[in-house]
Amino acid sequence: MILIMGCLSSKLNEKIEFIDSQNTQTKFQTEFRYADGRRFHNLENAGYPLPNDDEESDRLHLQHFLIRYIWQSNFSSPIEHILSSQGTKILDIGCGAGSWSFDMATTYVYINFYESKAKPSRYPSLEIVGLDLSPHQPTYIKPKNFSFIKANVLEGIPFEDNTFDFVFQRYLVFGYPKEKWPFIMNEIVRVLKPGGFLELCEPSTVYDAGPVTQYLFKAVQDIVNQKGGDPNIYRMLEKYVQNQGQLKNIKKEVKRCYHGEKSNNIKLSKVAITDIISLYESLKPSLTKHLQISDTKLSKLIKNSEKELFDFDSFYYMVRVYATKFVDNYN
């Protein structure tokens, strides 16, 4: 009998319950606004332009499995020894629909060998905490070893120092103002245990793009800039990790995601194109406003871009940077 591991450890669970109760009574109370039939965050100090609804969850799930296929892994950090240790705690910052967290929680399972003749599990325990502005993970399939915290990371990570063995953060190019990245890095390292790993992953813009795709992605970059963000944050990840000062063994890995024949997998190309098109759709309210065009006109541009992505064999980079925290910093 294979079981998802039991409840989170009582100490961590008490902390999560306390944070959740505080959030319920404060400005983190979930509020939404609606535009063009889509639901968006409407929280103070949150300039995130993407929606929070079922359509966005579908996009994020598709994106997760695309990324996992390109990398053939959910992470690059050498953390097998951490995953196989007792009481491992993982933080997923900006967890969104929970795709990565749920995948990890159900991949590294606990085997109840009192009811099975199976060998003892290599992964004796794993606790994952997802953190985001508001919840939109499916509760009916939530693994028992996953908990969600509603919080704005721009105001700090609501956990004590040296709490987590692995901190993972992916595709938050839309999430942070440029000047906040050093603060975010310090917060990540603060809650990371000495000897623990952090891993960041961000995408580039689209390269070898046709004219319509260039036009639309220029608009996307402008929107990120207007929010104070950095659309080219993938170029800066390694520098931010290096400048933090408490990290060592810094590694950078890069993959390409093609939209045309260079992928050598037409089905994969179609999924990659769908990922881009669904991003356009999620940004429609922002794009129509920024470009000062109608929804109908934007839909035509999106259709043209969809064809261009394949015909021009466009691609983008995925960049992963990972490192470990100095053990000497432990107090």
N, C-alpha and C positions, 0 to 999 in steps of 0.2 A: 504494500500500500504506500503510495507516494503522496505526501502531504506538503502543502505550503507550510513553512515554519509558523509556529504559534505567534502569540501577541508579542509586541515590542517589550523590551525589558521594562520593568516597573519604573525605574528611575527616569529613563528617557520618556516613557509614556506619561508620567506625571508632569514633566516639563512641557510636553506637547499639549496636554490638557489645560495647563495653566495659561500657556500662550494663547490657545484657542479661546479660552474664556475671556481673556483680556481683549483680544481682537473683537469679540462680539460686542463689547461695550465701548469701543473706541472708533476712531475715524476709519479703521480698517473694515467697518461694516460694509458689506458688498453693495455697491451701487453701480448701476449700468446706465448707459445712454444708448439710443438706437439711431441708426442712420442707414437708409437704403435697405431696410429689412434685416440689417445685421446688428448684433448686440456687441457693445464695446465697454471696456473699463471706463469708469467715470470717477476715478479716485484721485485725491490730492497728490501732487508730485509724481503722477504717473503719466508720462507722455507717450505711452506705448500705443502705436497707431493700428495694431491688428486686432481683430474681433475676439470675443470670448463667447462662442456659441458652438452648436453641433457641427456646422460646416467647417469651422476652424479646427475643431477636434479631428475631423476626418482628414483635413489637410496635414495636420501634425502627425497623425498616425502613418499616413502614406510617406511623409518625409522621413520619419524615423526608420522605416524599413528600407527606404532607398539608401539612406546614409549607412545603415548597417550592412547592406549588400556591397556598397562601394568599398567599405573598409574591411568587410568580412569580420567585423567585431563590433562590440558595443563600446570598447575603450581601447586605448593603446598603452596605457600605464601598466607596468609590470607588477600587478597587484594580486596574482594568484595566491601568494603567501598570505596576503591580508584577507582575501576571501575565504581561505581555508582555516582562518583563526577563529577562536570562540569570541562571540560578542561583537562582530564587525558592524560598524555603523557608517552608513553612506548618506551624503546629502546631495540632492539633485536640485540645483538652483535654477529657477525658471522652468519648472517641470512641465508646465503647460497641461496637455491632455494626459500626462503620465506615461506616455509610451515607453520611454527609456526605463523609467523606474519599474513599471510593471514587467517589462521584458527581463530586467535584471532579477527581480524578485522571484519570477517563475523559472528562470534558468538555473539559479543557484538555490536549489530546493533542499529541504530536509527529508531524509528517508527514515521513516519509522521502522527500524529493523527489529523491533519487538513483534511486529505483525508481518514481517517480511523476511525472507532469507537473503535479501540483498546485502551487499557489503556496506559497512558504515559509510555515511556520506562524507565526501571530501569537503563539504561546506556546512559545518556544524551549526552556524547561525548567521543570519544576515538581516539587518534592520535598515530600511531605507526611509528617509524623510524627504518628501517633495515640498518645495517652497515656491510660492507664486503669489501674484496679486489677488487672485480669486480662484476658487476651485472650478475646474471643468473636466475632472476625471470621472470615468464611469464607476459608480459606487457598487453596482451589482456584481462586478467581477474584481473588486479591489482585493489584492493579496493581503493576507493577515499581517504580513510583516512590512506593510507600507502604511505610512501616516502622512497626512497633508497638513501643512502650516500655511495660513494666509498671512503674508507679510510683504512689505515693500523693502527690498534689499537695499535700496538707496538710502534708507534710514537705519541700516544695520541688520546683521543676521542675528535673530533672537535666540542665540544659544551661547552657552558658556565656552570659555577658552578650552581648546584641546578636547573637543567632543567627538569629532568624526575621523574615521580612518581614511576616507576617500571623499573628496568633494568634486562633483562633476557639474560643468556648466556648458551649455551648447546653444548656439544660434540666438544670442541676445544682442545682435547688432542693432535691433530696433529698441532695445530695452533701456540702455544707459546713456546719459549725457557723457560726452567725451571726458570732461573734467572729473567725473565720478569713478573712472576706472581704477586709479590708484587707491581710492578708498575701498572699492569693492575687493581689490586684491588683498589689502590689509585685513579686511573682514574675513575673507576666505581662509587666509593663513592663520588668523586668530583662532578660528573654530576647528582648525585642522590639528590633529594630534602630531607630535613630533614623530618623524618617520612615516607619516601618512602622505598620500599623494593627492595632488590636485590635477585636474585635466580640463582644458578649455578647448572649444571647437567653434570656429566661425567660418562662414562662406565668403567668397569674393563676389565681385560683380560678374556679369556674363562677358566672356571674351569671344572674339570672332563672330560678333553679332551683326545681324542685318540692321538696316536703318531704322525700322520701326521698333525693334527690340532695343536698340541704342537709345532711342527717344524715350521709351517707357522706363528703361533702367536709369536714365539720367533723371527722370522725374522721381523715381524711387529714392535715388541718392539725395536729391534735393530735399525730399520730405524728411529723411533721416537727419540731414544737416540742419533743417529748420527746427527740429526737435532738440538740437544740441548734440546729436550723436555723431559717430564717425562711421560712414558707410564703408570705409576701408580698414576697419578694425582688425581684420585678419592679418594685416601687415604689421600690426603693433603688438600682437599677443605675446610674442617671445620677449619683446622689450619690456613690457609691463611685468612679466614674470621675473625677468632678470633684475629689474630695478627694485623689486619688492624687498630684496635683501635677506630674506630668511629661507630661501629655497636653493636647492642644489640639484645636480643631475638633470638639468633642463634639456628636454628633447623636443624637436619639432618634426612633424610628419605632414606630408602634403599629398592629396589625391586629386585627380581630375574627374569631373562628372560630365560626360559628353551627352549632347542631345541629338546626335546624328549617327552616321554609320561608323564613326571612329570608336564608338562604344563596343562594336562587335556583338551587340545584343540589341536588336530592334525593340524587343519588349521593354528592356531597361531604358532605352531612349524615350519611349513613349511615357513611361512612368516619370522620368526626369522632366520631360516637357509638361506633363500634367502638374507636377510640383510647381513649376514656374507659373503656369496659367492660373492655378489656384491661389498663388500669392498675389497676382494681379487682382483677382476677384476679391480677395480679402482686403486689398488696399483701395478698392474702387471709390469709396467716399473721399478718401484723401487724394487720389489721383484725379478725379473729376474736378475737385476744387482747385488743386494745384495747376492743372493744365487748362482749366476754365473751358471744359468741353462737356458735352452731354453724355449721359450714360450710354446712349446708342452709339455715339462716335467712339467712345472708349472701347465698347464691345467689339467694334470693327477692327480697331487697332490691335486688340488682344488676339483676335482671330488671325490677323496678318502675322503677328509675332509668333504665334504657334507654328505657322508654316515655316517662317524664317529660321526658327531654332533648329529644325531638322535640316532644312536645305543648306544652311550655312555651317552646319555641324558645330554649332556654338558649344561652349563649355564653361564651367566655372570651377574654381579651386575650393577644396575643403581643407582647412588647416587645423591640425591638432597640436597643442603644446601641453606638455605635462612635466611635472617636477615633484620632488619630495621635500618635505620640511626638515630642516636641520634638527637632529635629536638634541643638540646642545642647548636649544632654546627652552627645553623642558624645565619647569620650576618645581 
